[in-house]
Amino acid sequence: MTLRVLTGITTSGTPHLGNYAGAIRPAIAASRQPGAESFFFLADYHALIKCDDPARIQRSRLEIAATWLASGLDTSRVTFYRQSDIPEIPELNWLLTCVTSKGMMNRAHAYKASTDANEAAGEELDAGVTMGLYCYPVLMAADILMFKAHKVPVGRDQIQHIEMARDVGQRFNHLFGAGRELFVLPEAAIEDNVATLPGLDGRKMSKSYDNTIPLFEGGAKALKAAVARIVTDSKLPGEPKDPDNSHLVTLFDAFATADEREQFRADLRAGLAWGEAKQRFLTVLERDLAPMRAKYDELMSRPEHIEALLQEGAAKARAVATPFLAELREAVGLRRFNAIPVAVEKKAEAAAPQLPVFKQYREADGKFYFKLSSHDGRLLLQSQGFDSGRDAGQWVGRLKSEGASALDSVPASFGEGVAREDVAAALGAFAG
C-alpha cells in the first residue's frame, strides 16, 4: 500500500538554518523513499491568523516556496501546492465545522494559551482572539482529511491537532458515511530524531529569540556574520575545550560527516581556537548551502517559474480534491435535483408495461454517467464515470439490446449491493 504523507509550511516568515535542518531536509529525504506519496503545501490561509501584513505574506510565500525548491524538492515526485489555490479546502472546512463541538475547540492549545495569557494580564479572556485562531484546528483537519493522509510529520506540540483531526473525521464518518469510511483517520509521525538546532545564544533557534542563522537571506556575507556571533566560552587559543558542552559543536554536527565530527572534537580538546572553529563550521556550511543559495537566488529572480510549478501542483491536488468533495457533498445531502419518474394512471385493459428508465448525465467532475432505475424510482444500476458521453451511451445501448447476458461483462463497481436478479429482470423488460 502507498503511504500518503502530508506536510504544511506556514508562510509567515523567512526560513532559517534551524528550519532547514529540522524540517525541510528530512521531509525532502523522506519524499524520495519508495512507496511514499508526499503532499507539501504552503499554508497561506493559516498565515493570515498570525500576520495582517499583506506584503509580508506575499514575500514569505515566495521565499518559502523558493527555499523548498532550492533545497531539492522534486515537484515531479510530490504534490506541491498553495493552500489558497484549492477552493475545496475552505468548503471542506465548513462541512467539518458543522460537526465539530465547541467544547473541543475550547481545549485547543493555541486558544488556551491566549486565554491563559489574558487572564494573567487581567484582560478579558477572549481579548485579541479571532475566529481564525479559535477555529485553526478545524482548518488543519480539512488540510489533512481532504487528501486522506496516513501520516503527518509533526513535533510533540502539534499532536493535539492530529488527534482533533481524527476525532472530527470519525464523527463525520459516523454521521454521513452510511457504513463507509469517507475519511482516512491520520496518525501523527513524531519527529523525535529530527535535529533541533541551537541558536546563536544556545537556546532553540527561533525568530522569537532573535538568535537565528539565516539560510539564504543576505547571502554568504550574512551567513558569515551570524556564525561569528555564535556564543562560546572564554577559553583562549591553545586551551582545551569541552566539545560536549558547546552548541557550536551541535551546529557543526548537523552538517559535517562522521570523520569531520570526530576530528573537530579532537582538535577542540587539543586547544583549537574558537575563531578557527567557527571558520571550519562556516566552510562545512558553505559546502552544502552555496549551491542551494545560487539556485534560490535564481528562483527568486523568476517568480513566474515558481508560480507555474505551484499551478501544476494545484492541478494535481485538485484532481484528488474535486471528486472527493463531490462525494462528501452527496453524503451530507447537497445533491442535484434529478427528475423523479411519476407513474401515469391508465385503464387496466389498456395499461402498457411500466418500463425501467435509463438516464444519462454529466457530473461536476466532467465525467459522463448513466443509471438504471426501476419504474418506481429505485436505483438498480449506477455506472462509473466515462470520459465521453458516447462511451456511456454505448453501454446503455448494449444493456438494452443484450439484456441480462451483458451483465457478465459489467464492471464490479456497477450496481454494488443490488441483487443481480432485479437488474436482470429490468433489462429483460427492454428485450421483451
ZIWOJO-V359025 format. One record per residue. N is the residue number from 1. RES is the residue in one small letter. PHI is phi in degrees with one decimal (NA if undefined). NEAR is the number of other C-alpha atoms within 12 Angstrom. D_FIRST is the distance of its C-alpha to the first C-alpha in whole Angstrom. Layout:
n res phi near d_first
N RES PHI NEAR D_FIRST
N RES PHI NEAR D_FIRST
//
This chain:
n res phi near d_first
1 m NA 8 0
2 t -74.2 14 4
3 l -92.6 23 6
4 r -97.6 33 9
5 v -119.9 36 13
6 l -126.9 43 16
7 t -132.9 40 19
8 g -110.7 38 23
9 i -125.2 38 26
10 t -71.2 32 29
11 t -98.1 36 32
12 s -128.7 30 35
13 g -158.5 33 36
14 t -113.6 33 36
15 p -61.3 37 34
16 h -121.6 34 35
17 l -59.9 40 35
18 g -65.3 33 33
19 n -60.6 35 30
20 y -64.5 38 30
21 a -71.1 33 29
22 g -88.5 31 28
23 a -132.8 33 25
24 i -67.0 34 25
25 r -60.1 29 25
26 p -66.4 29 22
27 a -68.1 36 20
28 i -66.0 33 20
29 a -61.3 24 20
30 a -65.8 32 16
31 s -68.5 31 16
32 r -89.5 21 16
33 q -73.3 18 14
34 p -65.4 14 11
35 g 82.2 15 7
36 a -108.0 24 9
37 e -116.5 31 10
38 s -107.7 41 14
39 f -118.0 44 16
40 f -118.3 44 20
41 f -135.1 40 23
42 l -86.9 39 27
43 a -83.7 38 27
44 d -80.0 36 31
45 y -66.1 35 31
46 h -62.8 34 31
47 a -61.7 31 34
48 l -64.7 28 36
49 i -68.5 26 36
50 k -96.4 25 37
51 c -136.7 22 39
52 d -114.2 15 42
53 d -104.2 16 43
54 p -57.0 16 42
55 a -65.1 15 43
56 r -67.6 21 41
57 i -59.7 27 38
58 q -61.1 25 38
59 r -64.9 21 38
60 s -64.1 29 36
61 r -58.5 38 33
62 l -66.2 36 34
63 e -63.8 37 35
64 i -70.4 44 31
65 a -60.6 44 29
66 a -63.4 41 32
67 t -63.3 42 31
68 w -64.0 45 27
69 l -67.9 35 28
70 a -66.6 33 30
71 s -79.6 37 28
72 g 112.9 30 26
73 l -65.9 32 23
74 d -97.9 23 22
75 t -70.8 31 22
76 s -79.7 19 20
77 r -100.7 23 17
78 v -124.9 36 17
79 t -104.3 36 18
80 f -117.6 43 22
81 y -151.5 39 24
82 r -91.4 42 27
83 q -54.4 40 26
84 s -72.6 28 30
85 d -90.4 26 28
86 i -116.2 36 26
87 p -64.1 23 28
88 e -66.0 32 26
89 i -67.6 35 25
90 p -63.7 26 29
91 e -67.9 25 29
92 l -64.0 36 26
93 n -54.0 33 28
94 w -70.2 24 31
95 l -58.4 32 29
96 l -73.5 41 27
97 t -57.1 30 31
98 c -71.9 19 32
99 v -118.6 27 30
100 t -98.3 29 30
101 s -78.4 20 33
102 k -64.7 18 36
103 g -58.2 14 36
104 m -64.8 25 33
105 m -64.7 29 34
106 n -62.3 26 37
107 r -93.9 21 35
108 a -63.4 29 33
109 h -58.7 23 34
110 a -63.7 27 35
111 y -66.5 29 37
112 k -61.3 21 39
113 a -62.0 19 39
114 s -67.8 25 41
115 t -68.4 26 43
116 d -63.1 21 44
117 a -65.7 19 45
118 n -65.6 18 48
119 e -63.2 15 49
120 a -63.9 12 50
121 a -89.3 13 52
122 g 75.7 12 53
123 e -91.8 15 52
124 e -61.6 15 50
125 l -55.1 19 47
126 d -97.4 22 45
127 a -60.1 18 47
128 g 77.6 18 45
129 v -88.6 25 42
130 t -93.6 18 41
131 m -68.3 23 38
132 g -62.5 23 36
133 l -64.2 31 36
134 y -63.3 30 36
135 c -97.0 34 33
136 y -46.9 36 31
137 p -63.2 41 28
138 v -71.4 43 28
139 l -63.1 41 27
140 m -63.6 47 25
141 a -62.2 43 23
142 a -63.2 47 23
143 d -55.5 48 22
144 i -80.0 46 19
145 l -70.4 46 18
146 m -57.0 45 19
147 f -105.8 42 16
148 k 50.7 34 13
149 a -69.2 36 13
150 h -84.0 30 11
151 k -128.6 32 13
152 v -129.5 39 17
153 p -66.2 38 19
154 v -145.4 30 22
155 g -79.3 22 25
156 r -62.5 18 27
157 d -72.1 17 29
158 q -106.1 24 26
159 i -59.2 25 24
160 q -57.2 27 27
161 h -65.8 35 25
162 i -69.2 37 22
163 e -63.0 28 23
164 m -64.9 39 25
165 a -60.3 44 22
166 r -63.1 34 21
167 d -62.6 29 24
168 v -66.7 40 25
169 g -62.5 40 21
170 q -65.7 27 22
171 r -63.2 25 25
172 f -63.4 34 24
173 n -57.2 25 22
174 h -65.5 19 25
175 l -74.8 24 27
176 f -123.9 25 26
177 g -75.4 22 23
178 a 50.1 14 25
179 g 90.3 13 22
180 r -99.3 16 19
181 e -94.5 21 17
182 l -62.4 30 18
183 f -105.4 37 17
184 v -78.4 29 14
185 l -88.1 31 16
186 p -75.9 36 15
187 e -121.8 30 16
188 a -78.3 29 18
189 a -99.4 26 17
190 i -75.5 19 21
191 e -100.0 22 22
192 d -65.3 16 25
193 n -86.8 15 25
194 v -82.9 25 25
195 a -65.1 26 29
196 t -108.1 27 32
197 l -81.1 32 34
198 p -75.3 34 38
199 g -89.7 34 40
200 l -59.6 33 44
201 d -101.2 26 45
202 g 96.3 27 43
203 r -75.5 23 41
204 k -53.8 25 37
205 m -66.2 30 37
206 s -158.2 26 38
207 k -62.1 22 40
208 s -66.5 11 41
209 y -94.2 15 43
210 d 54.5 18 44
211 n -131.2 25 43
212 t -87.9 35 40
213 i -109.0 42 40
214 p -64.4 34 39
215 l -84.1 40 36
216 f -122.8 41 38
217 e -60.2 30 40
218 g 86.3 19 44
219 g 71.7 23 43
220 a -62.5 26 44
221 k -63.9 18 47
222 a -66.7 19 45
223 l -63.8 31 43
224 k -62.5 27 46
225 a -64.6 19 48
226 a -67.8 30 45
227 v -60.7 38 45
228 a -63.7 24 49
229 r -90.7 22 49
230 i -61.6 34 46
231 v -75.4 25 48
232 t -129.1 26 49
233 d -80.1 21 52
234 s -95.8 15 56
235 k -69.7 19 56
236 l -83.1 17 58
237 p -55.8 19 57
238 g 95.1 17 58
239 e -83.1 17 57
240 p -62.7 20 54
241 k -113.7 28 51
242 d -96.5 24 48
243 p -67.0 29 45
244 d -77.1 18 43
245 n -121.5 17 45
246 s -126.6 31 44
247 h -74.5 30 42
248 l -62.7 41 42
249 v -65.7 37 41
250 t -60.6 29 38
251 l -64.0 41 37
252 f -58.9 36 38
253 d -60.4 30 36
254 a -70.5 29 33
255 f -129.1 31 34
256 a -94.3 25 35
257 t -78.2 17 35
258 a -59.6 13 35
259 d -65.4 12 38
260 e -65.7 21 39
261 r -63.2 26 39
262 e -61.9 18 41
263 q -66.7 21 44
264 f -61.5 36 44
265 r -64.5 28 44
266 a -63.3 20 47
267 d -68.7 25 49
268 l -65.9 32 49
269 r -63.3 25 50
270 a -85.1 20 53
271 g 108.6 22 54
272 l -52.6 26 52
273 a -68.4 24 53
274 w -62.4 35 51
275 g -62.2 26 52
276 e -70.0 21 51
277 a -63.7 36 47
278 k -65.9 32 47
279 q -65.2 25 47
280 r -66.0 31 45
281 f -62.6 34 42
282 l -61.8 31 43
283 t -62.6 22 43
284 v -64.6 25 39
285 l -61.1 33 38
286 e -62.9 26 40
287 r -58.4 17 38
288 d -85.3 26 34
289 l -85.5 32 36
290 a -58.3 23 38
291 p -64.0 19 36
292 m -68.9 29 34
293 r -62.7 31 37
294 a -62.3 24 38
295 k -66.1 23 35
296 y -60.7 32 35
297 d -62.0 27 39
298 e -66.0 21 38
299 l -65.4 28 35
300 m -65.3 28 38
301 s -83.2 15 40
302 r -130.5 18 38
303 p -60.5 22 37
304 e -65.5 16 36
305 h -69.9 18 34
306 i -62.4 30 32
307 e -59.7 23 32
308 a -62.6 19 31
309 l -65.1 27 28
310 l -68.4 34 27
311 q -68.1 24 28
312 e -62.1 23 25
313 g -64.2 31 23
314 a -62.7 32 24
315 a -63.1 21 24
316 k -64.3 27 20
317 a -65.8 35 20
318 r -71.2 29 22
319 a -63.4 21 20
320 v -88.7 25 17
321 a -72.4 31 20
322 t -62.9 27 23
323 p -66.3 22 21
324 f -68.9 26 20
325 l -65.0 36 23
326 a -60.1 27 25
327 e -65.5 27 23
328 l -69.0 34 24
329 r -61.1 24 27
330 e -61.9 21 27
331 a -63.4 25 26
332 v -88.5 24 29
333 g 102.0 15 32
334 l -86.0 14 32
335 r -111.5 15 32
336 r -74.1 15 34
337 f -90.9 8 38
338 n -99.1 13 38
339 a -63.5 13 41
340 i -105.6 16 41
341 p -59.1 20 43
342 v -116.0 14 47
343 a -70.2 16 49
344 v -107.7 13 52
345 e -74.6 12 55
346 k -137.9 11 57
347 k -61.6 8 60
348 a -56.7 9 59
349 e -71.2 8 61
350 a -107.7 8 59
351 a -64.3 12 56
352 a -89.1 13 53
353 p -57.8 17 50
354 q -87.2 21 47
355 l -85.5 25 44
356 p -65.6 31 41
357 v -126.9 31 40
358 f -93.1 33 37
359 k -133.7 29 36
360 q -105.3 31 35
361 y -159.9 27 34
362 r -118.2 24 32
363 e -97.5 24 30
364 a -64.6 19 29
365 d -78.9 21 26
366 g 86.9 17 28
367 k -85.3 21 27
368 f -104.9 26 29
369 y -131.9 31 29
370 f -141.0 34 31
371 k -143.0 31 32
372 l -115.2 36 34
373 s -118.6 30 36
374 s -69.1 29 39
375 h -61.8 21 42
376 d -98.5 18 42
377 g 94.5 22 39
378 r -72.4 21 36
379 l -75.1 28 33
380 l -105.1 31 32
381 l -148.1 39 30
382 q -124.6 31 28
383 s -78.0 32 26
384 q -79.6 26 23
385 g -78.6 28 24
386 f -115.2 22 26
387 d -72.5 16 27
388 s -138.9 20 31
389 g -65.7 21 33
390 r -64.1 19 34
391 d -62.1 20 31
392 a -63.2 27 31
393 g -64.0 25 35
394 q -64.0 19 35
395 w -65.1 35 32
396 v -61.3 30 35
397 g -61.0 21 38
398 r -67.4 21 36
399 l -65.5 34 35
400 k -67.7 29 39
401 s -81.8 19 40
402 e -91.9 23 38
403 g 66.5 26 38
404 a -61.9 25 36
405 s -64.9 20 36
406 a -73.4 22 33
407 l -65.8 30 31
408 d -63.2 14 30
409 s -107.1 15 28
410 v -73.7 24 27
411 p -56.4 16 23
412 a -61.2 16 21
413 s -72.8 15 21
414 f -78.5 26 24
415 g 69.3 26 26
416 e -60.9 17 24
417 g 85.1 15 26
418 v -104.6 20 29
419 a -60.6 16 31
420 r -60.5 22 31
421 e -65.7 18 35
422 d -66.5 23 36
423 v -66.2 36 34
424 a -60.8 28 36
425 a -63.5 25 39
426 a -64.5 33 39
427 l -65.6 33 38
428 g -62.8 22 41
429 a -63.0 24 44
430 f -70.1 26 43
431 a -62.0 20 44
432 g -69.4 15 47
//
